[in-house]
Amino acid sequence: MPAGFAQPGVLFAGNSSAPDRAFYRQVFNKLDRSQYTRYVELGVGSFAAALVAANAGIPPSSMETSDVTLYTSVLGTYVSGGDLLSLGMTLDGEPVDLPGASPVELAAHMLYVHWLARMQAKGEAQYWADLVTDMVEREAEHKARLVGSLQSIGERLPGVKFTPKCMWDHLAEVEDDERTIVVAAPPTYKSGFEKFFDTGGRVAWQEPPYSIFDPEVDMQRLADHMRDKAALLMFLQEERSGIAAHETPVFAHPLGDTARAFVISNRPDEIFKLTGGPKVALGLARSTAPTSLPIIPPDHQVTEQSSVAVVAAKGTEIDYYRDLWMHRLAAAPGSYNMLVVVDGYVAGVIGYGAETMTRPYPGATKYTSHLLMRFAFGAPHYDLRLTRLATMLALRRDTAKLVFTGASEIILAASNGLVTVEYTRHPEAKGLRGLMTLDSRAKHPDGYKLSYSSPWSTDSITETLTAFVTKEQAWRASRSKAKKK
């Protein structure tokens, strides 16, 4: 079985994305080393930005880092040469130790114990049970990979300092130092890291006192607090377009139709002197092309005897049909794309996203156990609402399994259903009536922002087709009666 834990990146992925790191690299490469002799990173996570700084020539010996999670504290304590046992880690009340082990072996053991406890706390689902079995049976292999990752980071950051500490406390110590550049990547949703590293209370340690970061208010608090401070600040923020914590973001890149990742600084003009002005990563333009299958004719009859399939497809192919049927090329294609094929014809497209679980947008914490249905759209038809068929198929967990494969299986296994957002001129999206539940309605400049959710369906494709055909017959009959009145 493909086990998510078998990939070291699952543990050592940074909390910044590739565009963010590329922007940081540009700043670090041109930073005046004689002016800024102290590098401080708050919420250092997996040391992703620190590694970028080191690659740009900033000496690791000038770096001071901090965080409040046990995962980062194990990693940071090892990399900085500290005493791992001083963290006081326990499992079910018993100290976690590995007598006779080297520091890197002990660090790997502590990370392994923590990760295993997290997986065991997930519940009784078969997927988690299989994953735990794999971890236990291949414990030596998993620990060896952890050792390799730990050693790699340690070798690239010799002399770095790390302390388990609240970001606000650490910031207070350095904010008035004009020799300091401060980099931060706060949580993107409240209690995000607490939920991500939850072990159901089995693991404890000498956790430092800290306040939970609430991005709804604390992003702005951080920006306002640092406006007149001597230290130079850069921090990451994920927010809706036009609602950055500073009126002049220094960098941005899209996260979807309405959200952006921003880099905020307390002195944008100083950053612009290094970068040549504000930067925006728009993403790569993509050409589009259809598949070899024909599009369903608008008069083709879909019956309970029709053959229906959902198949994975390239994003460029999906974009072709969306552009054709929606008369616009949407800015945010799905990360996991599928075609709906009926009787050998392309009849619809489906796009899923995992951002609601892996990188939740501010205000979206209600849906951190739901995957995102970016779109489910059907081909035009004289008599049938093929968009409803596409939606009904998208709501099946077995449909999602076809594209959430490999390491992403772990995300699907942890999900409870789908969520989608509709921007409409009307207070209800009639196309979703009877398929998903309207959870919230908010006024929007162009009408309404509607949030819908649904648990996963366990229906087979045959059962889904039967339900679709039956509902369409009833819908057409009701319309016929309405016209006669």
N, C-alpha and C positions, 0 to 999 in steps of 0.2 A: 504494500500500500504506500502511496506517496505521503510521507509524514512532514507536516509543516516545520516541525522542530529540526528536521534533518538539514534544513538550510540555515547556515550561520546568520544570514542576513535577517532572519526573523528576529533574532536577538539584537543584532548590531546595526540595524537600520537607523539612520539619523532622523531627527525630527525636523530637518530642513530638506527641501527638495533640490533637485539638480539646478533649476534656474536660480534659486536663492544662493546656493553655494557658488555658482558661476559669478554672480554679482559680488558676493563677498570677496572672491578671489581678485576681482578687478580692483576693489578698494584696498585690500591688503597689499597687493603688488605695488601700489603707488603711495602707500601711507608713509609719511615722513618718520623714519625710524629714530631720528634724533629728537623729535618732538614727542612721539608716543613710545615710551619704553616699557609700558606695563599693559598687558592684555588680560582682561577679566571676562570670563564667560559665565553667565548665570543660567541655571537650568541646562547644564552642559549635555545632559542626555547621553548619547553615544559618542560624544567628542567629535561630531562631524565637522562643525565649524572650526574647532580647534585644529583639526587635521588640515583643513584648507589653509588656515593661517600659517601653520608650520610649513606647508608646501610652498607658501608665498614668501618664506624667509623670516617670519617672525619667530624668534628663538623660543622653544617650549619652556626654557628656564624662566622666561618672563611671564608665563601664563599662570593665572590663578583662577581656578574653576570651582563650581559648587553645584549641588543639587540636593534633593530631599528624598529621592526614591532609593530603595535598597539596591535595586539593579545597578544604578549609576554609582552608588556608593561602593559597591563591591568592585566594579570596574575602575572607578577613580582611585580608590585606595590601593589597588594593585598597581595601576600605572604610575602613581606617585610614590610608590615604595613604602606605603604606610602599613600599619598593623591590622590585618584583616580580622583578627579575633576581637579587636577593640570595637568592632561594629556590634558585637553582642547578639549575633543572629541565632535564633532558636527555631526549631520545628517541633510543634506540639509540646512546647515547654522544655525540650532538650537542646543543649548547645549544638550547633552545627560546626563540626571540626573534622579534620582528616589527619590524624597523627602521622608524622613522618613525611608529609607531603611538602613539596616546594611551594612558594607563594603562588605561582601560576596554577599549580594543580589544585591548591586550596580554593583559589578564586573560581576556577572552573567548577569545582564541586559545589560551592555555594550557589553559583548561578544555576547549576543543574537542579539542585534541591528546590530552589525557589521556583523554577520553571515547572518542575514536575508537580509541585503542590498547587500551582495555578491550574494546570490541566486537570488534576484530580478534583478541583473545586468546581469544574464546569457542569457537573451533573451526570446523569446516567445514560446519556445518548451514546449509541454504539460507536459513533465516530470518535468521541473523546476517549472511550474505553480502548479502542484500537490504537489511538495515538499514545495513550499512557503505556499500553503493552509494548509498543515499539520502543518507547523511551527506556523502559526498564530492561527489555531484552538486549538493547544495543547501547546500554549505558556507557561502556568504554568508548565506543565510537563517537557518541555525542560529546562526551567530555574531551576527547582528543580534538574535536573541531573547535570547542570552546577555548581550549588551550592555544590553538593556533591563532584564533582571532585576538585573544588577549595579548599574546606575544607580539603580534603585528602592530597593535595600537601602542603598546609599551615601547617598542623599538622606534616608533615614529615620533613619540612625544617624551624624550628623555628630559627629566628635570621638571616636568609639569607639576603644579601643586593642586591638590584637591581637598576640599573640606565639605562634609555634609552640613548644609546650612541653608536657611530660608533666603530666597533671592532678595527680599527687601532688606534683611539684615546685612547681607553681603554688599548690596548696593550702597547702603548708608556708609559703609567703610571706605568706599572708593570714589563716590560721586563728586567729591570736591578736589580730586587730584587731576590737574590739567595734563599730566603725563599718561593718563589712562584712556584706553578705548574699551568700552563695555559692549559686549554682544549678548543678546538674550533671545531665547525661543520659548516664551511662556506657553502653557497649555492652551489648546484651541477651544476647549470647552471645560466647564467647571467640573472639578473632581475627575478629569479625564485620566490622569495617571493612576489615581487611586483605584479606578475601575479596571484599568488595563492590567494592573499588577495585583489584583485581588486574589488572595489565597483562602478566603473564607475564615480568616483569623488564625490559620495554622502557623504562619510564619510571623515572627516578631523580631525586633532589633532595637538598638539604641537610637531610635528615630529622633532627629533634631526637632525642636519646636518650630512650627511654621504655620502660616495662614494659607488657606486654600485660595488659589488664584481664580478669580471669576472674570473671564474675558469680557463679559458684558460691561463691567465697570473698571476693571483693573488695567486694561490696555490703555484707556484714556488717562487713568490715574498715573500710569508709568510715564506716558508722554508728557503730561502736564508737569509732573514732579521734576523731570530732567531738563525742562526748557532752558533754565538759566544756570545749570550746573557746569562745572569746569570740565568734567569728563565728557568724552565724545561717545554717544550712545547709538547703537543700531539694534533694532529688535524686529522680530517677525510677528505679523498680525494677519489672520485670515478673517475677512469681513466682506459684507456686501459692497458692491461697487459704490464709490462716492461717500463711504462712511469710514474712512481711515482715521486713526487716532491723531494724526497731524495733518494740517491742511496742505502740506507739501510732502507727500511720500517720495522717497528717493528711488524706489523700484517697485514694480508690480508685475504680476503675471496671472492669467486667468485660471480659475479653479472650476469654472462651470459657466452656466448662462448668466448668473447674477453675482457670483462671488469672486474675490481676488485675494491673492497672497500679496501683502505689502511688506516692504522693508521701511521702517520708520526710523528717523534720526532726529535728535534734538537740534542738530545744526545742518540742515539740508544743503545750504550753500557751500559748506566745507566739503561735504561729500561730492557735490557737483564739480568742484574743482579737480577732484580725483577721477571722476567718471565722465566728465564732459557734459553733464546735465542729467536730468531724470531719465531712467531707463525703463523700458517695458518689453517683456518677452511675450510676443504675440503667438508663439507656436509656429510650427511649420505648415505652410500651405500644402494642401493635399489635392491631387487630382482624383477624379471619381470615374468609376466605370461600372457597368452592369455585370451581372453574372451571365453565364451562358443560358440560363433558364428564361423562358418568355414570361411576360407579365400576364396575370390572369385577365381574360377578357371581361369587360364590365357586365356582360350578360351570362357569364358562365354560372351554371347552377351548382351550388354546394349542397350536398345531401348527406345523410348519415352514412352513405356508402362511399363517400369521397375519401381519398387518401390524404392525410394531413401529417406533416412532419415539420420539426423545427431544427434548423441546422446552423452551426456556427458560420460566420461570414466575416470578411475583412471590413474594417471601418470604411475604406474607400468605396466598397460596394454598397454598404448601408447608406452612406452619404448620397450616393447616386439616386437611390429610390426616395430618400427623404426630400432631396432637392426637387425631384420630379413631382412628387405627390403633395408636398407642402408648399411648393413654390418659393422656397427659400432654403439656403444651406445653413442649418443651425450651427451655432458657434461651438457647441459642446457635444461632440459625438459620444456615444456610450463607450465605456471601457470594455464591455463584454457584449458583443453584437451577434444577432441571429436573424436569419430569414425564416418567414413562415411560408411553407410550400404546400399548396393545395392542388392535388391532381397534376402535379408536375409544373405548376405555375407559381411564380413569385406573387404572394398575396398579402404580404405584410412584412414589417421589420420590427425588431425588438432590441432595445439597448438598455443594459443594466450598468449601474455604477456602484462602487463600494465606499464612496466618500463618506456616507452617513455613518459608517462604522469605523473606517480607518482614519479619516480626517474630517470629523464632524464640523459642519459650519456652525458659527455662533447662533445660539437660539434653537439648534436642532437636537438638543440632548434627548428629547422625548423619543427619538427614533434611532438611537445608537444600537439597537438590536434589530434594525430593519435595513435591508439593502435598498438601493435607490432604483426605481424604474424611471430611467431617463425619458424613454418614449416607448410607445407601442402603437404603431400606426399601420393602417390597412390600405390597400389599393382602392381606388375609386370603383364603385359598383352600382349598377342601376337599382338593385333590390336589397342588397345585403350591407350591413354595417360591419365591414371586415375589420375595422379598428377594434371593435368589441371582441372579435375572435382573437386578434393579436394580443389584446389585453388579457383575455381569459387564459391563453396559453402562457403568457408571461408570468401569471400568478402561480403557476405550477412549480413546485420545488424541483421536480424532475427536469423541467425545461432549463432552469438555472444550472443544474448539475452538468449540463452539456458544455457550458463555457467556464464555469468556476472549477477549474481543474488544477492539479498540482498543488502548489502552496496555497492558492486561493481557496481550496476546499475548506480550509480552516475557517475562513470568513463565512462561507455559506452555511457551514455546520453550526456556527454560533448565531445565525440569524433566525428571526421568528416570522419574517414576512417581508413585504415590500411597502415602500412609501413613495409617493410622487407628489409633485407640486404643479398646479395648473394656474396660469395667469389668464383670466377671462374677463369679459365685460359683464358677465352675469354671475349671480351669487351661487350658482351650481354648475358643475361640469356634467351635463346630461349624459355624455358618453360613458361616464363612470358610474352612473346610477345603477344600483343593484350589483355592482362588481367590487367596489371598494367603499370604505366608510369615510365620510367627510369629517375630519377631525378638527379643522380650524378654518376660519374665514376672516381675512383681514382686508381692509380697504387698500387699494393700490391706485397710483395715479391713472392707470388705464382701466380700472375696474376693481377686480378682486384677486387676491392671492389665496388659493385654496389648497389645503394640504389633505391628502387622502392616504389611507393606509389599509392594509389587508394582511391577514395571516396567509401563510403558504397553503395552496390547494394541494390535496393529495389525489385529485382526480387523474385518471389516465387520459391520454389524448383522445381515445374513443369516447369516453364519458364527456370530455370537454366539448367535442364536436357535437355529440347528441344534445347537450344542454344548449349549445349555441343555435343549432338548427331549430330546436323547439322554441326558444325564446324569440328568434327572428320570425317564425311563423305567427306567434302570438302578437308580436309587435306590428307586423304587416296587417293582421286581421283587425287590430284596434285602430290603426290608421285608416283602413278602409271604411270602418263603421263611422269614424269621425267625419270623413268626407261626405258620407251620405246624409248626415244630419243637416 
